[in-house]
Amino acid sequence: MKIKEIRQIPQGELQERLSSEVDKYGQLILTHSVSPLENPSQIKEVRRTIARLKTLIRENELNNSK
């Protein structure tokens, strides 16, 4: 998910999306440890999406505190 797409998500939904992405990441790691994924680069993409979501949430926190 690109940052442009993430910025269009409403503020209230960002935390929900972050929690679902973290769950998805955990599931991918578990599945990959049992049997190799067909496309292991999915793990990296989900990890980066989580980082983007956290960054945007933090940006919003800092902008709201001013």
C-alpha positions in Angstrom: 0.0 0.0 0.0 1.4 3.3 -1.1 1.6 6.4 1.2 -0.8 8.2 -1.1 -3.4 5.5 -0.5 -2.8 5.6 3.2 -3.3 9.4 3.4 -6.8 9.0 2.0 -7.8 6.7 4.9 -9.9 8.6 7.5 -8.1 9.3 10.8 -10.3 7.0 12.9 -9.7 4.1 10.6 -5.9 4.2 10.7 -5.6 2.4 14.1 -8.0 -0.3 12.9 -6.0 -0.8 9.7 -2.8 -0.9 11.6 -4.1 -3.6 13.9 -5.3 -5.7 10.9 -2.0 -5.3 9.1 -0.1 -6.4 12.3 -2.4 -9.5 12.5 -1.8 -10.2 8.8 2.0 -9.9 9.4 1.9 -12.4 12.3 -0.1 -14.8 10.2 2.3 -14.6 7.3 5.3 -15.2 9.6 3.6 -18.2 11.1 2.5 -19.6 7.8 6.0 -19.1 6.3 7.6 -20.9 9.3 5.4 -24.0 8.7 5.6 -24.1 5.0 7.4 -21.7 2.6 5.2 -19.0 1.1 4.8 -18.8 -2.7 5.8 -15.2 -2.6 7.9 -14.4 0.5 8.2 -10.7 -0.5 4.7 -10.3 0.9 6.2 -10.3 4.3 8.4 -7.3 3.5 5.5 -5.4 1.9 3.3 -5.9 4.9 6.1 -4.8 7.2 6.6 -1.6 5.2 2.9 -0.9 5.2 2.9 -1.2 9.0 5.8 1.3 9.1 3.9 3.7 6.8 0.8 3.5 8.9 2.7 4.1 12.1 4.5 7.1 10.5 1.3 8.7 9.4 -0.4 8.1 12.8 2.6 9.8 14.5 2.5 12.7 12.0 -1.1 13.2 12.8 -0.4 13.1 16.5 2.3 15.8 16.2 0.2 18.0 14.0 -2.8 17.8 16.4 -0.7 18.7 19.4 0.4 22.1 18.0 
